[in-house]
């Protein structure tokens, strides 16, 4: 194994560990933001995926990068609590669509002030240009990992 191979492995490990740490930080921030409105970070994640259009559980899982089983459990809880509903799916009889109810929409809307404040603080600390560049890098990294998964 070459020195370059070791350096590449170290880079992959470093990026992975930093991503795991960031994930934990984002989840902690999300829990702080959502707790006052009666949500969890996971519920917010699923509601966020369906805000603009109803989606199947499998589509939500693909979009969010989590398992279909996790999304199914969360969707069932959201439906049980009146924050989402299942609707018929014209494209697939058995795979119903998950859509937010007015209660779910109201809960997400109630997050806006705290969400805006956290976003403004992050932009202030990092700078909008640097934050935008980080987002671009993360999207390219995700695309590269998708390409590896397809190999």
N, C-alpha and C positions, 0 to 999 in steps of 0.2 A: 504494500500500500504506500502510495506516495505522500509527500508532505501536503500536496494540494488536496488529496483525498481526505486527509485528517482535518485540514482547514475547512473543507466543505462540510464535513460531518459536524465540526464544532459550530459552524454557522447555522446548520439545520437545528442542532440542539438548542442553540441560543435563541433562535427565532421561536422554536416551539415552546421553550420555557417562558420566554417573555409573553407569548400569546396566552399561555395558561394563566400566568399572573394577571395579565390584562383582563382576561375573562372573569377571573375572580373579583377584580376591582370593579368591572362594569356591573356584575351581578350584585355586589354590595351597594353600589350607588343606586342601581335600579330598585333594590329592596327598600332603601331609604326614601326614594321618591314615591313609590307606590303604596307603602304601608298606610299612610294617612287616608287614602281613598279606598281601602279595602281590597287591594289587589296583591298579587305576588309578582315577582319578576317574570316567572314563567307564564302566568296568565296574561301579563302585559305583552309579552313576546307573541303569544298566539293571537290576542286581540289586534295587535299591531299588524300582523300579517293579513288580517281579513278586513281591515278598516275600509279599503277602497273597493273590494269585491269579495264575495263569498268564495271560499276555496275548499277543496277536499282536504281531508286529513293528510293524505300523502303529499299533496302540493304544499301544504304548510310545512311539513317536515322537510321537504327538499329546499324550500326557500329559507328556512331557519337553520338548516344543517343539524337537525336533531332527529331522533328516531320517530317513526310513525307511531309506535306504541306510546311514547311519551306525549306526543301531540294528542292522541286519542284520549288518554287519561285526563289531560288538561281540558280538552274540548268537552268531555263529559261533565267535568266539574263546573265549567263555565255555563253549560246548559242547565245543570242542576241549580245553579245560583241565579239563573235568569239573565246572565250577561251575554249569552250567545244562544243560537238556535240552529237546529239542523233543518236544512231545506232540501227538497228534491234536486237531484243533479241530472239535467237533461242529457249529459254526455255519458252517464254511468248510473244505472238504476240502483246498484247496491252501495256505491260510494257517495254518501250524502255530502252536501256542501255545508260548511260551517260559516255562519254569518253573525255579526254582532247584533244584539238587541239595543234598544234605546238605553237601557240600563248600562250595558257594556260601553256604548259610545259615551255616555255621561261620565263614567268612571275614567275613561281615557282622557276626555276633555278636562276633567278636574285636575289632571296631572300637568296641564299646560304651564301654569305659573312656575312650579318647581322645576319642571323640565327645561323651560326657557332660562331660568336662573342658572341651572347647572351648565347648560350649553354655553351661556355667555361667560361664565367663570372659566370654563375650559378653554374657550377661544381667547380669553384675556391672558391666561397663563401660558398657552402655547403660541399664540398668534394664529390668526385665521389662515394665513398662507401655509404655515407649517402644519396646521391641523388638516388642511385640504390635501397637502402633499402626503401626509400619513394615510389618509383615507385612500388616496390613489395607490399608494404602495400596498396597502392591505388588499385592495381589490385585485391588483396584479398578482400578489402572492396567492390569493385564493384561486385565481385562474390557473396559476402554475401547479398548485396542488391538485386541482381538478384534472389537469393534463396528466400528472403522474398517476392518479387513480385510474385513468382510462388506459394506461399502458399495460 
